[in-house]
Amino acid sequence: MLLFLLLGCAPVDPPPAVATRSATCVSAPAVTWENWGHGFFLTWCASCHAASTPDRRGAPEGVDFETEADLARWSDRIRARTLDEHTMPVGGGLYDADLALLEVLLTCSR
């Protein structure tokens, strides 16, 4: 019984995803919505993903990237389409450096 109590008090390592996120964010450049994200989304996404866009070119209604709250709401989809599948933006064109900064923004801004 005493052994169980002692083992129950041992420090527990964080899950790998948390540890990886922390290590990435500590060593990553300071990327925020204000200093990089907003400009990135205006440049690469707003022509289709803005509420005021007259021709969304197939972008679903309501999937807009105009605010930091939009980024938080759609971050999983942004990650999937842009970083994992490389299907956005349509036609490609993103530089590796921008992809790396987007990764930091999506990983560390939560």
C-alpha positions, -999 to +999 in steps of 0.1 A: +000+000+000+028+024+009+045+017-025+013+026-043+010+059-024+047+067-032+043+059-069+011+079-070+030+110-060+058+107-085+060+135-110+043+128-143+058+139-176+035+159-198+020+142-228+043+143-258+021+168-277+023+193-248+061+188-244+066+193-282+044+224-283+063+239-253+097+232-268+086+245-302+071+277-288+100+285-265+125+284-294+103+297-321+102+333-334+076+355-317+047+352-342+014+367-334-018+376-352-008+413-349+028+411-361+025+385-388-008+366-390-031+393-400-010+404-429-004+368-440-042+361-441-049+394-459-023+385-486-030+348-491-066+341-480-088+372-479-096+371-516-118+340-510-121+339-472-135+373-462-171+381-455-171+410-479-156+391-508-181+391-537-166+360-554-156+334-529-144+310-556-159+281-538-148+290-503-176+280-479-198+308-466-187+317-430-152+303-433-135+337-430-101+345-417-104+382-408-098+381-371-077+363-345-110+347-333-114+333-369-079+319-367-087+302-334-120+288-348-106+275-380-070+266-370-074+229-374-088+233-409-062+258-418-035+235-406-049+205-425-054+224-458-023+245-458+004+226-438-007+189-442-024+186-475-009+217-493-042+223-510-045+260-499-041+285-511-054+274-544-025+275-568+001+273-540+028+299-539+036+299-502+073+302-493+087+276-469+095+304-445+058+315-445+048+279-439+071+277-410+058+309-395+022+297-400+031+265-381+044+286-352+013+308-353-011+279-352+009+259-326+019+287-302-010+312-303-034+290-284 
